Amino acid sequence: MCIDVEGHELPILRAFPFERVRPAITIFEAWHMDDATRATLRDVLDPKGLQLFFLGEDGYAVDRDDFVRTGLLRELEEYPPVISRILASP
């Protein structure tokens, strides 16, 4: 699922029924989020069983039990120059 709501990600993600609808991955813009907003988002998504990653200008929420996706995102999070090049390529 991709969310593009121009700065309103937190209320949308807070209200989304992840208990009933479980996207494999949720992607949203995060370039405008400060550390406090990111921490609040983690606090909101953690009880829903989601792990949060920030890569480049985007945020990714993945079921914490999805070891393939969480593993891949964890690896990419450790190598920001690589993900920046991937995201910048046409």
Secondary structure, DSSP 8 states (H G I E B T S, - for coil): -EE--TT-HHHHHHHS-TTT---S-EEEE-TT--HHHHHHHHHHHGGGTEEEEEETTEEEEEETT-HHHHHHHHHHHH-HHHHHHHHH--
